[in-house]
Amino acid sequence: MSRRGTRVATLLVTSSVLFMGSAGLAAAQPALPPVLGGLLESGSAGLGSLAPVADAPRLESVDNFRDVAGTGTGYPAAHGRQVAKGVFYRSNAIAPNDADRATLAGLGLAVAYDLRSPGEVAKKQDRLPDGVAYMNIPILSGNVDEAEILAGIHTPEDAREVMRAGNRAFVTGEVERAGFGKLLTELANTDGPQVFHCTAGKDRTGWASYLLLSIAGVAQGTIMDDYLLTNEYARDSIAATLAHIEQGQGRETAAKIAPLIGVDQSYLQAGIDQLVTSYGTVENYLTAGLGLSADTVTTLRHKLIG
């Protein structure tokens, strides 16, 4: 990976570190997509089904924890099927209070995959239920000099471009591709419910979710709506971070770096566009880029949609 690519990766890590500190930042109060907003309100309302299905719990202390499959009966997928719920979960750092830890224990998780760097892990270690195996797969690593990074951001658009560049690095970066390849291989070859997460549960976690939902044949519009749900699930954390930064560093600084904290359609789209440019299709990226075998992709597809 080039020096510039490493810097981009570091910048993206920093956005997550900022998010998980005592502060947070919302790039605007984003409107929740209507179809997904209805599902959040109803809890058990399915996408095109009358049968109620238990949803992933909403956790107070791990606010971006959710099922990759969505709510209700799961997102519509290929061949008229729906993504299976209770198979793969996504999250921000898993450091729950006692009540949420007990709730997580009820999900029967087999493994938690932590995509953070050692430095991020040291700041906030996972606190998993008993019996849940832990695996660290650091997709972005290296020393994070927040002062230097923030000094290079002069406008909100600078911050947005940092996030777009970080998502492109998921496609172009050798270290990033190796990490995502290992994660997907583990998800395919491990039995039982599994969860993967980074610090804020939005960038590295968002890309992994994009890949899984693409493998399942979920519509691109639905995948994008799911990606944007971070702005809804973590709304309170984002607002608290914004208030903290305003208080400590001023409104201008808060506004300038606000785009680092939430998600925007252009961030994920930048990664998707890079994938198309570099590999043509998701399938080619999975095999040629991440080194997955066709059998591994097929196993993931069977787990996701049967």
Phi, psi and chi 1 to 4 in degrees:
 res  aa     phi    psi   chi1   chi2   chi3   chi4
   1 MET       -  138.1 -173.4  176.0  179.7      -
   2 SER   -69.7  164.0   68.3      -      -      -
   3 ARG   -60.7  -39.3 -177.8  175.9  179.3 -179.3
   4 ARG   -64.6  -39.5 -176.6  174.6 -177.0  -83.7
   5 GLY   -64.8  -38.1      -      -      -      -
   6 THR   -63.1  -40.2  -60.0      -      -      -
   7 ARG   -64.9  -40.5  178.1  171.5  173.0   75.9
   8 VAL   -60.4  -44.5  164.7      -      -      -
   9 ALA   -60.6  -42.0      -      -      -      -
  10 THR   -63.5  -39.8  -59.1      -      -      -
  11 LEU   -61.1  -40.6  -74.9  166.6      -      -
  12 LEU   -68.3  -38.4 -161.6  145.3      -      -
  13 VAL   -59.7  -43.9  167.8      -      -      -
  14 THR   -60.5  -37.1  -62.2      -      -      -
  15 SER   -60.2  -36.8   75.2      -      -      -
  16 SER   -72.2  -38.2  -65.7      -      -      -
  17 VAL   -62.4  -43.0  171.0      -      -      -
  18 LEU   -60.4  -41.6  -76.6  168.0      -      -
  19 PHE   -61.2  -38.5 -177.6   93.7      -      -
  20 MET   -90.4   -0.7  -71.0  -56.7  -61.2      -
  21 GLY   -74.2 -164.5      -      -      -      -
  22 SER   -74.8    0.6   58.6      -      -      -
  23 ALA  -116.8  174.8      -      -      -      -
  24 GLY  -167.4  163.9      -      -      -      -
  25 LEU  -148.8  127.0 -118.0  150.9      -      -
  26 ALA  -107.0  124.5      -      -      -      -
  27 ALA   -68.6   28.3      -      -      -      -
  28 ALA   122.3  156.8      -      -      -      -
  29 GLN   -84.1   92.6  -72.8  -97.1  -21.2      -
  30 PRO   -69.6  143.4   25.3  -30.2      -      -
  31 ALA   -77.2  131.8      -      -      -      -
  32 LEU   -75.0  131.4 -171.9   65.2      -      -
  33 PRO   -53.1  132.6  -25.7   35.5      -      -
  34 PRO   -52.5  -43.9  -27.2   35.6      -      -
  35 VAL   -63.7  -38.3   63.1      -      -      -
  36 LEU   -81.2  -31.6  -62.8  178.5      -      -
  37 GLY   -61.8  -40.0      -      -      -      -
  38 GLY   -63.5  -38.1      -      -      -      -
  39 LEU   -66.4  -40.0  -68.7  173.3      -      -
  40 LEU   -64.3  -39.0  -79.1  173.5      -      -
  41 GLU   -68.7  -39.9  -68.1  -63.1  -34.3      -
  42 SER   -83.3  -28.0   65.3      -      -      -
  43 GLY    77.8  -53.6      -      -      -      -
  44 SER  -113.2    5.5   62.0      -      -      -
  45 ALA   -72.9  128.3      -      -      -      -
  46 GLY   -90.5  165.8      -      -      -      -
  47 LEU   -87.0   96.7  -74.4  168.8      -      -
  48 GLY    78.0   21.1      -      -      -      -
  49 SER  -140.3  145.3  171.7      -      -      -
  50 LEU   -89.3  -11.1  -62.2  176.7      -      -
  51 ALA   -83.1  121.2      -      -      -      -
  52 PRO   -70.4  140.0   26.8  -34.2      -      -
  53 VAL  -129.8  137.3  178.3      -      -      -
  54 ALA   -61.3  132.9      -      -      -      -
  55 ASP   -96.6  163.1  -70.8  -28.5      -      -
  56 ALA   -61.5  141.1      -      -      -      -
  57 PRO   -67.2  146.7   26.2  -35.3      -      -
  58 ARG   -85.5  120.5  -65.3  -67.0  -64.0  -91.1
  59 LEU  -102.6  133.8  -57.2  178.0      -      -
  60 GLU   -69.2  -40.7  177.6 -176.1    2.1      -
  61 SER   -97.5   -6.2   56.6      -      -      -
  62 VAL  -133.9   75.9 -170.1      -      -      -
  63 ASP   -74.3  -15.1   58.6   11.9      -      -
  64 ASN  -105.2   25.0 -151.0    7.8      -      -
  65 PHE   -81.5  128.5  178.7   86.8      -      -
  66 ARG  -161.0  167.5   42.9 -163.5  166.0  108.3
  67 ASP   -83.4  132.1 -163.8  -41.9      -      -
  68 VAL   -56.4  -31.0  169.2      -      -      -
  69 ALA   -75.8   -9.7      -      -      -      -
  70 GLY    90.5 -158.0      -      -      -      -
  71 THR  -110.6 -179.3   54.3      -      -      -
  72 GLY    64.3 -130.1      -      -      -      -
  73 THR   -92.2    6.0   54.5      -      -      -
  74 GLY    99.2  154.0      -      -      -      -
  75 TYR   -62.7  141.3  -68.7  133.2      -      -
  76 PRO   -58.7  136.3  -23.3   34.3      -      -
  77 ALA  -129.0 -163.2      -      -      -      -
  78 ALA   -67.7  153.8      -      -      -      -
  79 HIS    60.0   31.9  -48.8  -59.6      -      -
  80 GLY    71.5   13.8      -      -      -      -
  81 ARG   -97.6 -179.8  -61.1  175.2 -177.0  173.7
  82 GLN  -128.8  152.1  -70.8  159.7  -48.1      -
  83 VAL   -66.9  131.7 -176.7      -      -      -
  84 ALA   -69.2  131.5      -      -      -      -
  85 LYS   -88.5  157.5  -66.1  173.4   58.8  177.9
  86 GLY    76.0   14.1      -      -      -      -
  87 VAL  -102.7  -56.6  177.2      -      -      -
  88 PHE  -123.7  131.7  -60.6  132.5      -      -
  89 TYR  -116.4  155.6  -64.7   94.4      -      -
  90 ARG  -125.7  155.0   53.8  176.2  -66.9  175.9
  91 SER  -162.2  166.4 -176.7      -      -      -
  92 ASN   -86.9 -173.3   49.4  -34.0      -      -
  93 ALA   -51.9  133.8      -      -      -      -
  94 ILE   -95.7   85.1  -56.0  176.1      -      -
  95 ALA  -127.7   69.3      -      -      -      -
  96 PRO   -78.7  159.6   31.7  -36.7      -      -
  97 ASN   -74.5  176.4   58.4   29.8      -      -
  98 ASP   -61.8  -40.5  -71.1  -15.8      -      -
  99 ALA   -65.4  -44.5      -      -      -      -
 100 ASP   -69.7  -33.0  -74.4  -18.2      -      -
 101 ARG   -63.9  -39.6 -173.9  168.9 -176.9  -97.3
 102 ALA   -65.6  -38.1      -      -      -      -
 103 THR   -64.1  -43.0  -61.2      -      -      -
 104 LEU   -62.7  -36.1  -74.4  170.7      -      -
 105 ALA   -59.5  -31.1      -      -      -      -
 106 GLY   -72.9  -10.1      -      -      -      -
 107 LEU   -85.0  -11.4  -61.8  178.0      -      -
 108 GLY    68.1   34.6      -      -      -      -
 109 LEU   -61.6  138.7  -64.9  169.3      -      -
 110 ALA   -92.7  -45.8      -      -      -      -
 111 VAL  -142.0  144.2 -176.1      -      -      -
 112 ALA  -115.4  125.2      -      -      -      -
 113 TYR  -103.7  119.5  -56.9   97.7      -      -
 114 ASP  -101.4  114.5 -171.7  -16.3      -      -
 115 LEU   -91.7    9.8  -51.0 -177.0      -      -
 116 ARG   -84.7  160.2  -60.6  175.9  -64.4  165.7
 117 SER   -74.2  161.9   68.9      -      -      -
 118 PRO   -55.9  -36.5  -29.1   37.5      -      -
 119 GLY   -64.4  -40.5      -      -      -      -
 120 GLU   -66.2  -42.3  -68.4  174.0  -82.7      -
 121 VAL   -61.4  -40.8  173.0      -      -      -
 122 ALA   -62.5  -31.6      -      -      -      -
 123 LYS   -74.6  -29.2  -70.5 -177.8  178.1 -179.6
 124 LYS  -156.1   91.6 -166.6  168.2 -169.3  176.0
 125 GLN   -76.4  149.7  -65.6 -173.2    4.2      -
 126 ASP   -63.9  148.9  -81.3   -3.2      -      -
 127 ARG  -128.6   87.7 -177.3  172.0  178.0 -103.8
 128 LEU   -91.2  154.7  -58.9  171.9      -      -
 129 PRO   -61.5  155.2  -21.8   33.3      -      -
 130 ASP   -57.3  139.0  -66.8  -19.5      -      -
 131 GLY    90.0   -5.7      -      -      -      -
 132 VAL   -92.0  120.4 -179.6      -      -      -
 133 ALA   -72.5  151.1      -      -      -      -
 134 TYR  -120.0  134.2  172.3   86.1      -      -
 135 MET  -136.5  126.4  179.2  177.9  -68.7      -
 136 ASN   -95.8  121.5 -177.5 -143.7      -      -
 137 ILE  -123.4   84.2  -54.6  175.2      -      -
 138 PRO   -69.8  107.8   24.8  -31.3      -      -
 139 ILE   -83.1  -36.1  -71.7 -179.4      -      -
 140 LEU  -120.3  127.2  -58.8  179.4      -      -
 141 SER  -137.4  177.8   58.5      -      -      -
 142 GLY   113.8  168.3      -      -      -      -
 143 ASN   -74.9  140.0  -63.9  -38.1      -      -
 144 VAL  -112.0  110.7  177.0      -      -      -
 145 ASP   -99.1   91.6 -173.9  -20.7      -      -
 146 GLU   -61.6  -40.1  -66.6 -177.3   15.8      -
 147 ALA   -61.0  -44.5      -      -      -      -
 148 GLU   -64.5  -41.7  178.2 -174.5   -7.2      -
 149 ILE   -65.3  -48.8  -69.3  165.7      -      -
 150 LEU   -65.8  -29.1  -65.5  177.4      -      -
 151 ALA   -64.2  -23.7      -      -      -      -
 152 GLY   -86.9   -1.2      -      -      -      -
 153 ILE  -106.2  113.4  -63.7  175.5      -      -
 154 HIS  -108.1  -19.9  -54.9  -70.5      -      -
 155 THR  -141.6  161.9   67.3      -      -      -
 156 PRO   -57.2  -33.2  -27.8   36.8      -      -
 157 GLU   -67.7  -33.9 -179.0   58.4   22.5      -
 158 ASP   -58.9  -43.7  -71.8  -17.8      -      -
 159 ALA   -65.8  -40.5      -      -      -      -
 160 ARG   -63.8  -38.2  -77.2 -171.3  -76.9  -88.5
 161 GLU   -68.7  -32.5 -176.7   52.1   33.0      -
 162 VAL   -58.0  -44.7  163.6      -      -      -
 163 MET   -68.8  -38.6  -58.9  -53.9  -64.6      -
 164 ARG   -64.2  -43.3  -63.8  179.2 -165.8  120.8
 165 ALA   -63.5  -36.7      -      -      -      -
 166 GLY   -62.6  -40.5      -      -      -      -
 167 ASN   -69.6  -34.3  -82.8  -91.6      -      -
 168 ARG   -63.8  -34.7  -65.6 -174.9 -166.9  106.0
 169 ALA   -65.7  -22.0      -      -      -      -
 170 PHE   -63.6  -22.5  -66.2  153.3      -      -
 171 VAL   -97.4  -40.6  178.1      -      -      -
 172 THR   -92.3  -22.0   60.5      -      -      -
 173 GLY   -82.2  129.7      -      -      -      -
 174 GLU   -65.1  -43.3 -177.3  177.4  -12.1      -
 175 VAL   -64.5  -41.9  172.1      -      -      -
 176 GLU   -63.5  -45.3  -70.8   83.8  -12.3      -
 177 ARG   -63.0  -39.9  -67.0 -160.8  -50.9  -86.7
 178 ALA   -62.7  -39.6      -      -      -      -
 179 GLY   -66.8  -45.4      -      -      -      -
 180 PHE   -66.2  -35.6  -75.9  114.2      -      -
 181 GLY   -62.5  -42.7      -      -      -      -
 182 LYS   -65.9  -43.2 -178.5  172.2  178.4   57.3
 183 LEU   -58.6  -51.0  171.4   64.8      -      -
 184 LEU   -65.3  -34.8  -66.9 -177.3      -      -
 185 THR   -64.5  -44.0  -61.4      -      -      -
 186 GLU   -63.8  -42.9  -66.5  -68.2  -22.2      -
 187 LEU   -60.3  -37.3  -69.2  173.0      -      -
 188 ALA   -71.9  -38.2      -      -      -      -
 189 ASN   -96.1   -0.4  -65.2  -25.6      -      -
 190 THR  -108.5  133.6  -57.2      -      -      -
 191 ASP   -81.9  154.6  -66.1  -28.5      -      -
 192 GLY    89.3  167.1      -      -      -      -
 193 PRO   -61.4  141.9  -21.3   33.2      -      -
 194 GLN  -136.4  152.1  -58.6  169.2   75.1      -
 195 VAL  -130.0  142.3   59.3      -      -      -
 196 PHE  -127.8  150.0   54.7   90.8      -      -
 197 HIS  -158.7  161.2   74.8   87.6      -      -
 198 CYS  -120.9 -144.7   51.5      -      -      -
 199 THR   -80.5  -56.3  -66.8      -      -      -
 200 ALA   -96.5   -9.5      -      -      -      -
 201 GLY    72.5   30.4      -      -      -      -
 202 LYS  -127.9  -35.3   64.9 -172.6 -175.1   75.2
 203 ASP   -98.1  -73.2  -59.3  -46.5      -      -
 204 ARG   -60.8  -43.6  -70.4  159.1  -75.6 -172.5
 205 THR   -65.2  -39.6  -62.3      -      -      -
 206 GLY   -64.0  -38.0      -      -      -      -
 207 TRP   -69.0  -41.4 -174.9 -107.5      -      -
 208 ALA   -61.6  -40.1      -      -      -      -
 209 SER   -66.2  -39.6  -65.7      -      -      -
 210 TYR   -56.8  -44.2  160.2   73.9      -      -
 211 LEU   -65.3  -44.9  -65.0  176.5      -      -
 212 LEU   -63.3  -45.3  -71.1  171.6      -      -
 213 LEU   -68.2  -30.8  -68.0  175.9      -      -
 214 SER   -67.3  -41.6  -65.3      -      -      -
 215 ILE   -59.4  -35.9  -70.3  169.3      -      -
 216 ALA   -76.3  -11.7      -      -      -      -
 217 GLY    83.2   25.5      -      -      -      -
 218 VAL   -73.8  142.7  174.4      -      -      -
 219 ALA   -59.8  142.3      -      -      -      -
 220 GLN   -59.7  -36.4  -67.6  -64.3  -68.7      -
 221 GLY   -63.6  -39.4      -      -      -      -
 222 THR   -67.3  -40.1  -60.2      -      -      -
 223 ILE   -61.9  -41.9  -64.9  176.3      -      -
 224 MET   -65.6  -41.8 -176.7   62.6   74.2      -
 225 ASP   -60.5  -40.1  -74.6  -10.6      -      -
 226 ASP   -64.2  -41.9  177.5   79.6      -      -
 227 TYR   -57.7  -42.7  171.8   77.0      -      -
 228 LEU   -72.5  -10.8  -66.0  172.8      -      -
 229 LEU   -63.2  -19.2  -82.6  177.7      -      -
 230 THR   -53.9  -39.2  -77.2      -      -      -
 231 ASN   -64.9  -23.0  -68.9  -26.0      -      -
 232 GLU   -90.6  -50.5  172.0   64.8   18.3      -
 233 TYR   -60.8  -40.4  -87.5   74.7      -      -
 234 ALA  -101.0   22.3      -      -      -      -
 235 ARG   -56.8  -45.0  179.8  177.0  -68.7  171.8
 236 ASP   -66.8  -41.4  -69.3  -15.0      -      -
 237 SER   -63.6  -40.9  -61.7      -      -      -
 238 ILE   -63.2  -45.2  -71.6  170.6      -      -
 239 ALA   -63.6  -39.2      -      -      -      -
 240 ALA   -65.4  -38.8      -      -      -      -
 241 THR   -65.2  -43.7  -58.1      -      -      -
 242 LEU   -58.6  -45.4  174.0   58.1      -      -
 243 ALA   -62.8  -40.9      -      -      -      -
 244 HIS   -64.3  -44.5  179.3   87.0      -      -
 245 ILE   -68.1  -40.4  -66.3  176.2      -      -
 246 GLU   -59.0  -44.0  -80.9 -166.2   12.7      -
 247 GLN   -65.9  -40.9 -177.9  178.9   22.3      -
 248 GLY   -87.2  -32.0      -      -      -      -
 249 GLN  -126.6   -4.0  -58.0 -180.0   53.4      -
 250 GLY    99.2  157.5      -      -      -      -
 251 ARG   -65.1  -36.9 -178.9  171.3  -61.1  178.6
 252 GLU   -63.9  -42.9 -178.6  178.3   -8.9      -
 253 THR   -64.9  -43.2  -63.5      -      -      -
 254 ALA   -59.1  -45.2      -      -      -      -
 255 ALA   -65.5  -35.5      -      -      -      -
 256 LYS   -67.1  -39.3 -179.6  174.0   62.6  176.6
 257 ILE  -103.3    4.2   64.5  174.3      -      -
 258 ALA   -51.0  -42.1      -      -      -      -
 259 PRO   -62.4  -16.2  -26.5   37.4      -      -
 260 LEU   -71.4  -20.8  -63.2  177.3      -      -
 261 ILE   -92.8  -39.4  -49.1  -56.1      -      -
 262 GLY   -98.4 -157.3      -      -      -      -
 263 VAL  -126.0  156.8  -68.0      -      -      -
 264 ASP  -140.2  146.8 -179.6   86.7      -      -
 265 GLN   -53.8  -36.0  178.8  170.3  -26.9      -
 266 SER   -66.7  -22.5   69.3      -      -      -
 267 TYR   -68.4  -55.9  -56.0  166.0      -      -
 268 LEU   -64.0  -38.3  179.8   61.3      -      -
 269 GLN   -62.4  -33.8 -169.1   61.2   50.5      -
 270 ALA   -61.8  -41.5      -      -      -      -
 271 GLY   -66.2  -41.7      -      -      -      -
 272 ILE   -62.8  -45.1  -64.9  171.0      -      -
 273 ASP   -61.7  -39.4  -69.2  -14.8      -      -
 274 GLN   -66.1  -38.5 -174.6   63.6   57.5      -
 275 LEU   -59.8  -45.2 -178.3  152.3      -      -
 276 VAL   -64.0  -41.7  171.6      -      -      -
 277 THR   -64.4  -42.5  -63.2      -      -      -
 278 SER   -84.6  -34.2  -61.6      -      -      -
 279 TYR  -128.4  -12.9  -66.0   97.1      -      -
 280 GLY    87.6  -53.2      -      -      -      -
 281 THR  -137.8  161.3   65.7      -      -      -
 282 VAL   -60.7  -40.9  171.4      -      -      -
 283 GLU   -58.4  -43.9 -161.5   83.7   12.7      -
 284 ASN   -66.2  -39.1  -73.8  -18.4      -      -
 285 TYR   -62.1  -42.7  169.1   77.0      -      -
 286 LEU   -63.1  -42.1  -66.5  170.9      -      -
 287 THR   -87.4  -52.6   54.2      -      -      -
 288 ALA   -78.7  -36.0      -      -      -      -
 289 GLY   -84.0  -46.5      -      -      -      -
 290 LEU   -96.4  -11.6  -56.8 -171.4      -      -
 291 GLY    76.9   20.4      -      -      -      -
 292 LEU   -76.7  145.1  -58.9 -175.3      -      -
 293 SER   -79.8  159.8   68.2      -      -      -
 294 ALA   -60.3  -35.5      -      -      -      -
 295 ASP   -64.0  -38.8  -74.1  -14.8      -      -
 296 THR   -64.6  -43.4  -63.4      -      -      -
 297 VAL   -62.9  -42.1  176.1      -      -      -
 298 THR   -63.6  -41.0  -62.6      -      -      -
 299 THR   -61.4  -43.9  -62.3      -      -      -
 300 LEU   -62.0  -42.5  -74.8  169.6      -      -
 301 ARG   -62.6  -41.0 -173.1  170.5  -69.2  116.7
 302 HIS   -65.0  -39.8  -79.1  -37.9      -      -
 303 LYS   -63.4  -37.0  -76.1 -168.7  169.9 -170.5
 304 LEU   -78.4  -40.0  -72.0  159.0      -      -
 305 ILE  -130.9    4.2   63.0  174.1      -      -
 306 GLY    85.4      -      -      -      -      -
